[in-house]
């Protein structure tokens, strides 16, 4: 049975760029390989200091070249080509004989968070072995067997993420409550109705991709912290 998985993966790809702008979230829209095997990543960079991120791209030893495709609101779309060495260190397809299908990938300064599907659980030791052979850290965060192609999403939009973090930082979820939805509207420069909608949608996505998956998976034999380490 197909298994939906969420993974935390190390690796140096885009590490220097991400470290230069730790508040920027980089989300892979799509990826492909050149005829000589290098990875081309189409990525969104959102939040934080995008200029610092671009300066980091210029000096990132895993980046062969990059260009800006376009922008919208607080997000910028890039085409980034990795070097041969960086591309080889992310060759999940070869390590798993094509039995891992990536659904979404997000880079932060502390590594990659990846969601996808594997044909069965036997693929996971293969992936772990490939990561180990290339000195890439590998943590299995969550698994859930599925009859259809549904599973973990990395689907918080940047506005949802910003709203949830602002609400958390300002004490909306504290006891006693430190802020109201109306008080969050001003720093976010939106109406309180928009704040409420973002929070509901964001919390819905988080519950759907964490608690619901764990309930359906019966904990999948994971330890108490939810991370299986190889």
Long-range contacts (C-beta under 8 A, 24 or more apart in sequence): 1-120, 1-145, 1-146, 1-147, 2-117, 2-118, 2-119, 2-120, 2-145, 2-146, 2-147, 2-149, 3-117, 3-118, 3-119, 3-120, 3-121, 3-123, 3-143, 3-144, 3-145, 3-146, 4-115, 4-116, 4-117, 4-143, 4-144, 4-145, 4-146, 4-150, 4-151, 4-152, 4-213, 5-115, 5-116, 5-117, 5-118, 5-124, 5-140, 5-142, 5-143, 5-151, 5-152, 6-113, 6-114, 6-115, 6-141, 6-142, 6-143, 6-152, 6-209, 6-213, 7-112, 7-113, 7-114, 7-115, 7-116, 7-127, 7-138, 7-139, 7-140, 7-141, 8-111, 8-112, 8-113, 8-114, 8-137, 8-138, 8-139, 8-141, 8-227, 9-111, 9-112, 9-113, 9-114, 9-131, 9-136, 9-137, 9-138, 9-139, 10-111, 10-112, 10-131, 10-136, 10-137, 10-138, 11-86, 11-89, 11-90, 11-111, 11-112, 11-134, 11-136, 11-137, 12-61, 12-62, 12-86, 12-89, 13-39, 13-62, 13-82, 13-86, 13-89, 13-90, 13-107, 13-112, 14-57, 14-60, 14-62, 14-63, 14-80, 14-107, 15-60, 15-62, 15-109, 16-56, 16-59, 16-60, 16-61, 16-62, 17-53, 17-54, 17-56, 17-57, 17-60, 17-63, 18-53, 18-56, 18-107, 18-108, 18-109, 19-56, 19-109, 20-52, 20-53, 20-55, 20-56, 20-59, 21-45, 21-48, 21-49, 21-50, 21-52, 21-53, 21-56, 21-109, 22-48, 22-108, 22-109, 23-47, 23-48, 23-49, 24-48, 24-49, 24-50, 24-52, 24-53, 25-106, 25-107, 25-108, 25-158, 25-161, 26-53, 26-106, 26-107, 26-108, 27-104, 27-105, 27-106, 27-107, 27-154, 28-102, 28-104, 28-105, 28-106, 28-107, 29-77, 31-102, 31-105, 33-87, 34-81, 36-84, 37-84, 37-87, 37-88, 37-91, 38-64, 38-81, 38-82, 38-83, 38-84, 38-87, 39-81, 39-82, 39-86, 39-87, 39-90, 40-79, 40-80, 40-81, 40-82, 41-78, 41-79, 41-80, 41-81, 41-82, 42-69, 42-77, 42-78, 42-79, 42-80, 43-77, 43-78, 43-80, 43-107, 44-75, 44-76, 44-77, 44-78, 45-75, 45-76, 45-78, 46-74, 46-75, 46-76, 46-158, 47-74, 47-158, 47-161, 47-162, 50-76, 62-86, 74-158, 74-159, 74-162, 75-158, 88-134, 89-134, 89-136, 91-130, 92-127, 92-130, 94-130, 95-126, 95-127, 95-129, 95-130, 95-131, 96-123, 96-126, 96-127, 96-130, 97-126, 99-123, 99-126, 100-127, 103-151, 103-152, 103-153, 104-153, 104-154, 104-155, 105-154, 106-154, 111-137, 113-141, 113-154, 115-151, 115-152, 115-153, 115-154, 117-146, 117-149, 117-151, 125-230, 128-230, 131-230, 132-230, 138-229, 138-230, 139-227, 139-228, 139-229, 139-230, 140-222, 140-227, 140-228, 140-229, 140-230, 141-226, 141-227, 142-210, 142-213, 142-214, 142-217, 142-220, 142-222, 142-226, 143-217, 143-220, 143-222, 144-213, 144-214, 144-216, 144-217, 144-220, 145-216, 145-217, 151-213, 152-209, 152-213, 153-205, 153-208, 153-209, 155-205, 155-209, 156-202, 156-205, 156-206, 157-202, 159-198, 160-198, 160-201, 160-202, 160-205, 161-202, 162-188, 163-188, 163-195, 163-198, 163-199, 163-202, 164-198, 164-199, 164-202, 164-203, 164-206, 167-195, 167-199
